[in-house]
Amino acid sequence: MKRTVAIVAGVVTLGVALYVGGRLTAGPAAPAEAAPAPTMRFRMVNLSYVIKNYKRTDALRAEHTELFKQYDSQITELKKLIEARTKQAQDPQFADKHDALEKEVKRLQREMQDKTEEARQALDKKQGELIVLVYKEVAEAVRTYARQANIEAVFHYNDAVMESDRNSAANIARKMSAGAMMPMFLNPNLDISQDIVNSLNAKYPVTTSAPHASH
């Protein structure tokens, strides 16, 4: 009996020692380091305003216009040739060449259709490339601005550039149906659109004129 009591007492003593020792060794749990609270430092960018006033946009638009002019010139030449051959096919003095002229007219019409489709695809592709290029440059300027100004978030919206267009029926209808965030009130100090325009224009000054069409 004494031996049993001694064993039980030893087990209890060991358990208490382990518990107390563990508590002394571990000490009080250190509180987890709290993440810094957001400061709600955010700004807004009118993407339409930035793109309209970014000088590089004009140069890129000139590239698209130049490509259009090249295709338009080729298609116009084909149209003139079709008109000339059609007129010849209807002229009695070319009666012996009537069938050949009609075949040429059909061939030229197919060629013009192919050239028109080629132009459409090329212009759509060019426009897509320019849109992506401009957006990437604007986004990079926004990221740089945000990092330097310690801003946590920048949201973009699209609104009329001219004050006279802000309250037009078309613009209001567009904003009411838009899925993106459209501010109903905006403190002017939150809008960094002009700062982004200045940053972009300083980085990409346009010093060359638009290319001329080749002859």
ABEGO torsion letter per residue (X at the ends): XAAAAAAAAAAAAAAAAAAAAAAAAAEBBBBBBBBBBBAGBBBBBBAAAAAAABAAAAAAAAAAAAAAAAAAAAAAAAAAAAAAAAAAAABAAAAAAAAAAAAAAAAAAAAAAAAAAAAAAAAAAAAAAAAAAAAAAAAAAAAAAAAAAGBABBBBBBBBABAAAAABAAAAAAAAABABBBBABBBAAABAAAAAAAAAAAABBBABBBBBBBX
